[in-house]
Amino acid sequence: MKWLSTFLTIGVLLIGLVAFSTASTPVANQSAHVPTVAHKENSAESEVDDSTQEDKDEAEVEQALAIPGEGDSEFTFVDTAVLHEVEAIQSQISEQQDQKNKGIKPVEIRIPSLGVEANIEDVGVLDNGQMGVPEDVDGVGWFEPGTNPGAIGNSVMAGHVDSRTGPAVFFELEDLVEGDEIIVMDDEGKELTFEVKSKESYDRNDAPINDIFGATDTRSLNLITCSGTFNREVGTHDERLVVYTELVEEDEPLDVEKPQTPDNVKVQGAFLTWHAVRDDLVVGYRIYKEIETDEFEHVESLSAHERKSYTIPEDSRDLTYYVTTVDLYGQESEPSELVNTD
């Protein structure tokens, strides 16, 4: 893994940060929720007689459909066609997630609030153990042995603050504030947006390597440049500025309409009933009850093939209820009309 390589060089990365700063001196020397499917045996099918066994073959295994966050078997179904649909959806989403976890290989960076647009070049660890920095004072270096932008972990980029001729690409990096955006793009035009969370300046000999390069459960991008006073005796600035950012994660919109809301919801004696939503993508329904004024909790789930009826507990027969529809993509409809059982 890239991180193994990164951590094997942790001992030299601090020197790398120092080298970066030296390189940026005026002399300018030179990285839907989708249901999951489980199988469970339907023992009742073993008791059917021979005359009906052939018709029951496809229903012999009951499929348990789990919507994320709602348990391992919220809904069940026996329709093989639905099973294939779910598996296709899962495969598609899994591929998208795998691609997301890989992040991107960046080629361009933009910082709108600073008017920065720059090319990105790969940098690594130099022969002398120092972290490489971009050759172009107006370019940005991505630490390629580390994490790809967008993947889980700390991705790191460095840019010069100035050069012999004047300001360089990260001259105004210290002006970034919480909420500012950093946009990186790959060679196919895919863009990722990161949001500034914080910034810190450190003594050049005391930069927290683990915070900058180490493991994290966030999708982070850390930008580094020089700061503080330029020390001519040692040929470098006395501080390092690090801007910490995190990926702005957006759920990819599904090209599927949300399911219809159940209608004809009413109370019949001790039962809450409704009409089925006629849609092959519907996997079930959720029942909610009011626990406080305008506050509802999920109390039951019923699969699409079950009777559209919920038995209201005796101690809850003076409350208000509503019902929603859930589809294969985990999408939930708008609430039905409110029904008071009093």
Sequence and secondary structure as in RCSB ss.txt:
>XXXX:A:sequence
MKWLSTFLTIGVLLIGLVAFSTASTPVANQSAHVPTVAHKENSAESEVDDSTQEDKDEAEVEQALAIPGEGDSEF
TFVDTAVLHEVEAIQSQISEQQDQKNKGIKPVEIRIPSLGVEANIEDVGVLDNGQMGVPEDVDGVGWFEPGTNPG
AIGNSVMAGHVDSRTGPAVFFELEDLVEGDEIIVMDDEGKELTFEVKSKESYDRNDAPINDIFGATDTRSLNLIT
CSGTFNREVGTHDERLVVYTELVEEDEPLDVEKPQTPDNVKVQGAFLTWHAVRDDLVVGYRIYKEIETDEFEHVE
SLSAHERKSYTIPEDSRDLTYYVTTVDLYGQESEPSELVNTD
>XXXX:A:secstr
 HHHHHHHTHHHHHHHHHHHHHHTSTT        EEEEEE GGGGGS HHHHHHHGGGSEEEEEE TTS S SE
EE  HHHHHHHHHHHHHHHHHHHHHHH   EEEEEEGGGTEEEEEEEE B TTS B   SSTTSEEEETTS  TT
SSEEEEEEE SEETTEE TTTTGGG  TT EEEEEETT  EEEEEEEEEEEEETT   HHHHHS  SSEEEEEEE
EEEEEETTTTEEEEEEEEEEEE       SS       S EEETTEEE      TTEEEEEEEEEEETTEEEEEE
EEETTS SEEE  GGGTTSEEEEEEEETTS B      EE  
